[in-house]
Amino acid sequence: MSASTGAGGVQEALAALPLVDHHCHGVVTADLDRTGFESLLTEGEVWPGSGISPFDSPVGVAVRRHCSPVLDLPRHAPAEAYLDRRAELGAAEVNRRFLGACGTAVFCVDTGFAPEPGTTPRELAGAAGGGAVAYEVVRLERVAEAVAAGGVEPGEYGAAFRAAAQDAVRRPGVVAVKSVAAYRTGFDLDPARPSPEEVTRAAAGWLARADDRLDDPVLVRHLLWTAVDLGLPLQLHTGFGDGDIRLHRADPVLLTDWLHLTAGTVPVLLLHCWPYQRQAAYLAAVFERVYLDVGLTLHHVGPARARAVLAEALEITPFRKLLYSSDAYGVAEFHHLGAVAFRQGLAGLLRERVDADELSPADALRIAHWAGRDNARRVYGFTDLSDLDDPADPTISLPPTSPVEHH
């Protein structure tokens, strides 16, 4: 069995594969001091003076191991040396190096949560170079909050939000919408579409509070049903997040009744999922339009544990249902680290199955290409990316969408 067709060929194929990152964010364009950098390494808080540093965590160790060489440092460089070198190079060069090194060809960028100052989708793709393309993912909570800030009357809110959402998804380069309902209410919601009267009553209460944070359960339900009506793929944050989330309410199986009601409509993409990757896998196995990734998880567990997380996610997930995302935010290191963790973790898992004769080498190569690139192309309809064409996959037939930028 040659390396090109055997287990070793999977690692080579994944290392060379131009990835489609179906969910990520921009990166900071300003230089960062230690506190600023550490604050972006963690989903929690930084506690100055506590002796507890995010560098002394799995993600911090992974950054020092896998990102140091990109900055011309030895592996495992001390945090101080790492930060000094980062400052010496400057933010623009750091971003260029990591975004170029990650080998991502397509970035789907959530523009509703971006660092300040941070890259636009166009700037993110430009820093990556090599013909990279960026698309936009519209965060619907931001659309709803903008409508409320515009002074809408309660009885007009439902129609005004729908119109604003329709306008947002017509922008060039928009390929999906996203909701952070997991943060705002959790998923233990009444699954039914709310009536116009319910929406008006809920809007009256929300608007009277003069609170720009959309966290009313009825209005969140209305947002999710509006997302279905828009007809684009819907990304949903699930599982792990910052301290604002109530993790037990972010379990995707709480969406089961809603998924039954919306079956056969839009693709639903469950993001991140940890520690609920097995629950997400169940949903992907039983609902035709449900997909998943383990994005945010990968750079936080690092390459050392990515294989284990991916193994759990793939226990019962149909192979055409797993997508790659980095969910990188703030620091370009996470774009690189997410890609490294995904490539190494999936390659190790597939090699193990080939070596055990549970997968043929040809099947392993197909799964690697599907997860890293082709499943996302299929869901989002990226038919205009001729350099990524896979003539063996006839299922990619959705109409093309103009990207935000080609380079």
Sequence and secondary structure as in RCSB ss.txt:
>XXXX:A:sequence
MSASTGAGGVQEALAALPLVDHHCHGVVTADLDRTGFESLLTEGEVWPGSGISPFDSPVGVAVRRHCSPVLDLPR
HAPAEAYLDRRAELGAAEVNRRFLGACGTAVFCVDTGFAPEPGTTPRELAGAAGGGAVAYEVVRLERVAEAVAAG
GVEPGEYGAAFRAAAQDAVRRPGVVAVKSVAAYRTGFDLDPARPSPEEVTRAAAGWLARADDRLDDPVLVRHLLW
TAVDLGLPLQLHTGFGDGDIRLHRADPVLLTDWLHLTAGTVPVLLLHCWPYQRQAAYLAAVFERVYLDVGLTLHH
VGPARARAVLAEALEITPFRKLLYSSDAYGVAEFHHLGAVAFRQGLAGLLRERVDADELSPADALRIAHWAGRDN
ARRVYGFTDLSDLDDPADPTISLPPTSPVEHH
>XXXX:A:secstr
  TTTSHHHHHHHHHH  EEEEEE  BB S   HHHHHHHH SS  BTTTTB TTSSHHHHHIIIIIGGGGT  T
T  HHHHHHHHHHH HHHHHHHHHHHTTEEEEEEETTS  SSB  HHHHHHHH TT EEEEEEEHHHHHHHHHHT
T  HHHHHHHHHHHHHHHHTSTTEEEEEE HHHHT S S  S   HHHHHHHHHHHHHTT  S   HHHHHHHHH
HHHHH S EEEEES   TTS GGG  GGGGHHHHHHTTTSS EEEEE TT HHHHHHHHHH TTEEE  HHHHHH
H HHHHHHHHHHHTSS  TTSB       BSTHHHHHHHHHHHHHHHHHHHHHHHTTSS HHHHHHHHHIIIIIH
HHHHHT TT GGG  TT TT  S     SB  
